[in-house]
Structures are given as C-alpha cells and as structure tokens.
Amino acid sequence: MAGDNSSPIIPPKRATTDYPLIDSDPHVRRVFGYARPSDYAVAGTAAAASPLSFWVMERISPSHVGKGGFAPVMRLATAVGLIGGLHILYQRSCNRFYGFTENTREVEMDMREMVDKVKKGEPLYGSSQLSPYLQGVAARNSRYSQLFIHIIPWFNLVNHDQHGVDTAKYYQQAERELEAERST
C-alpha cells in the first residue's frame, strides 16, 4: 500500500544457542545495566592495557621525543584503550542477551524487570514517540547489530516492541504472582 506507514512486524531470525534468548535487540541502557562486575573488570583491564603498553615500551626503548612528544601519544593510547574497553564490555553483555554465553543471572533479571513492569501497567520495552513504522525500521536496522560492532558501531537507542521473544511469559508470571498475593 503506497503511503501506508504501517509496517508488518518481521520476526527476527532466531539463532540456535545453548542458552535462552533474552533480547535480539537490547536497548543500550539494558546492555550496560545488565553487565556483570566481571565485564567491567575485563573492560577495565583491556582499557588499561593500551596506555600501560605504551608506557612500558617507552621505558624499555625510549623514543627520546622529549616531554612534549610522549604526552599526546599517551592520551591517544588512553582513548584507544577506553574505546576498546567499552567495546569489550558491550560485546560481553550482548552475548548474554543473545544466549551465546551463560546468562542465568540475566534471564532472572529480565523476568523480574518485565514482570514488575506488567504489574505496574507500564510498556515492557518503554514508550517511544516514533511511529510504529519507524520503530520497525529501527528494530530491523539494529537487530543483532552488536555482532558487527567492531566494524560499524550501531546501538539500539529506540524503544520498540520487536525483540524476538514471546512476551506472554511475562504476563503469565505476573498473573501467577498476583494470584499468589491474593490467596495469602
């Protein structure tokens, strides 16, 4: 239909994984919020490796550029390290959303977060000012984009309802919990 802004929901291709899929297009806020302390430790170590390596190389084999030449190189090495550390943090967290690595903790966090939203009557994945058509475009463009993030940094910054999971489980769990609360 020409001029029709509605768009059919195109279901995401489901990868075969050993762990359950939590979200095929996690919002950047959820990715950082669900990251484990070990992710931050690995990212911090990776971020520190770049400037530390340059410092060690300067000590072992001095470049003799003087005081003004080494500082800009260290700033660049620190920036590269921080970007690399953030990349590692983001990728490790996304791998658990996709079910590529062990994600028991994140599955429980997701269930708790979504059931609480159902009980409060809030939209599961947040509200958006974008039209449903543009939400679909955003979902199709960023779904599984974290797998290629080392080439094209592309993050989901849009709230939409196309995440590749059956949301009925959240409503069923909320119903069970509300029934249990009523019976006590």
C-alpha positions as CSV (number, residue, x, y, z in Angstrom):
1,M,0.0,0.0,0.0
2,A,1.5,3.3,-1.1
3,G,1.5,5.9,1.6
4,D,0.7,3.5,4.3
5,N,3.0,4.0,7.3
6,S,2.2,0.7,9.0
7,S,4.7,-2.0,8.6
8,P,4.4,-5.7,9.1
9,I,6.4,-7.0,12.0
10,I,9.2,-9.0,10.6
11,P,10.2,-11.7,13.1
12,P,13.9,-11.8,13.7
13,K,15.8,-14.9,12.6
14,R,16.5,-16.9,15.7
15,A,20.0,-18.2,16.3
16,T,20.4,-21.7,17.7
17,T,22.2,-21.2,21.0
18,D,22.8,-23.2,24.2
19,Y,21.2,-20.6,26.4
20,P,17.9,-18.8,26.2
21,L,17.4,-15.7,24.1
22,I,16.7,-12.7,26.3
23,D,16.6,-10.0,23.6
24,S,17.6,-9.9,20.0
25,D,17.9,-6.1,20.0
26,P,18.7,-4.9,23.6
27,H,18.5,-1.2,24.3
28,V,21.9,0.3,25.2
29,R,20.6,1.2,28.7
30,R,19.8,-2.5,29.3
31,V,23.1,-3.7,27.9
32,F,25.1,-1.6,30.4
33,G,22.5,-2.2,33.2
34,Y,22.8,-6.0,32.9
35,A,26.6,-6.1,32.6
36,R,28.3,-8.1,35.2
37,P,31.0,-6.9,37.5
38,S,33.4,-9.3,35.7
39,D,32.5,-7.5,32.4
40,Y,33.6,-4.2,34.0
41,A,36.8,-5.8,35.3
42,V,37.7,-7.3,31.9
43,A,36.9,-4.0,30.2
44,G,38.9,-2.0,32.7
45,T,41.9,-4.3,32.3
46,A,41.6,-4.1,28.5
47,A,41.3,-0.3,28.7
48,A,44.4,-0.1,30.9
49,A,46.5,-2.3,28.6
50,S,46.9,0.2,25.8
51,P,48.4,3.1,27.8
52,L,50.4,0.7,30.0
53,S,51.9,-1.0,27.0
54,F,53.0,2.4,25.6
55,W,54.5,3.4,28.9
56,V,56.4,0.1,29.1
57,M,57.6,0.4,25.6
58,E,58.9,3.9,26.3
59,R,60.8,2.6,29.4
60,I,62.3,-0.3,27.5
61,S,63.2,1.5,24.3
62,P,62.9,5.3,24.8
63,S,61.8,7.3,21.8
64,H,63.8,10.4,23.0
65,V,61.0,12.7,21.8
66,G,61.2,14.8,25.0
67,K,58.5,15.8,27.4
68,G,56.1,17.3,24.9
69,G,56.1,14.3,22.5
70,F,55.2,11.5,24.8
71,A,52.0,13.1,26.4
72,P,50.0,13.2,23.2
73,V,50.8,9.6,22.4
74,M,49.7,8.6,25.9
75,R,46.4,10.5,25.5
76,L,45.8,8.7,22.3
77,A,46.7,5.3,23.8
78,T,44.3,6.0,26.7
79,A,41.5,7.0,24.3
80,V,42.1,3.8,22.2
81,G,42.1,1.7,25.4
82,L,38.9,3.3,26.7
83,I,37.1,2.7,23.4
84,G,38.4,-0.9,23.3
85,G,37.3,-1.5,26.9
86,L,33.8,-0.2,26.2
87,H,33.6,-2.4,23.1
88,I,34.5,-5.5,25.1
89,L,32.1,-4.6,27.9
90,Y,29.2,-4.1,25.4
91,Q,30.0,-7.2,23.5
92,R,30.2,-9.5,26.5
93,S,26.9,-8.2,27.8
94,C,25.2,-8.5,24.4
95,N,26.4,-12.1,24.0
96,R,24.4,-13.0,27.1
97,F,21.3,-11.2,25.8
98,Y,21.6,-13.3,22.6
99,G,22.1,-16.5,24.5
100,F,25.6,-17.1,23.2
101,T,27.1,-17.4,26.7
102,E,25.8,-18.4,30.1
103,N,23.0,-16.0,31.1
104,T,21.1,-17.4,34.1
105,R,21.6,-14.2,36.1
106,E,20.4,-12.0,33.2
107,V,17.3,-14.2,32.5
108,E,16.3,-13.8,36.1
109,M,16.9,-10.0,36.0
110,D,14.9,-9.8,32.8
111,M,12.0,-11.7,34.2
112,R,11.9,-9.6,37.3
113,E,12.2,-6.3,35.4
114,M,9.4,-7.2,32.9
115,V,7.1,-8.8,35.5
116,D,7.4,-5.6,37.6
117,K,6.5,-3.5,34.5
118,V,3.5,-5.7,33.8
119,K,2.3,-5.3,37.4
120,K,2.7,-1.5,37.1
121,G,0.9,-1.4,33.8
122,E,4.0,0.0,32.0
123,P,5.0,-0.9,28.5
124,L,7.6,-3.7,28.6
125,Y,10.2,-2.0,26.5
126,G,9.4,1.6,27.2
127,S,7.4,4.1,25.3
128,S,8.5,5.8,22.1
129,Q,7.5,9.0,20.3
130,L,8.3,7.3,17.0
131,S,5.6,5.9,14.7
132,P,5.3,2.1,14.7
133,Y,6.7,2.2,11.2
134,L,9.9,4.0,12.3
135,Q,10.2,1.7,15.4
136,G,10.1,-1.3,13.0
137,V,12.8,0.4,10.8
138,A,15.0,1.0,13.9
139,A,14.5,-2.6,15.0
140,R,15.4,-4.1,11.7
141,N,18.5,-1.9,11.4
142,S,19.8,-2.6,14.9
143,R,18.8,-6.3,15.5
144,Y,21.9,-8.4,16.1
145,S,24.0,-5.3,15.1
146,Q,26.3,-5.9,18.1
147,L,27.8,-8.9,16.2
148,F,29.3,-6.5,13.8
149,I,30.0,-3.7,16.2
150,H,33.8,-3.9,15.7
151,I,33.2,-2.7,12.1
152,I,30.2,-0.4,12.4
153,P,29.3,0.8,15.9
154,W,25.5,0.6,15.9
155,F,23.5,0.7,19.1
156,N,19.7,0.3,19.8
157,L,18.7,3.7,21.1
158,V,15.0,3.3,20.2
159,N,12.2,1.8,22.4
160,H,10.2,-0.6,20.4
161,D,8.4,-3.9,20.9
162,Q,10.3,-6.1,18.4
163,H,12.8,-8.1,20.5
164,G,12.4,-11.6,19.2
165,V,10.9,-13.1,22.4
166,D,7.4,-14.2,23.3
167,T,6.3,-11.6,25.9
168,A,3.4,-13.8,27.1
169,K,5.7,-15.4,29.6
170,Y,6.0,-12.1,31.5
171,Y,2.2,-11.6,31.7
172,Q,1.7,-15.2,32.8
173,Q,4.3,-14.9,35.5
174,A,2.8,-11.6,36.7
175,E,-0.6,-13.3,36.8
176,R,0.8,-16.1,38.9
177,E,2.4,-13.7,41.3
178,L,-0.7,-11.6,41.6
179,E,-2.8,-14.7,42.2
180,A,-0.4,-15.9,44.9
181,E,-0.6,-12.5,46.6
182,R,-4.4,-12.6,46.6
183,S,-4.5,-16.1,48.1
184,T,-2.3,-15.2,51.0
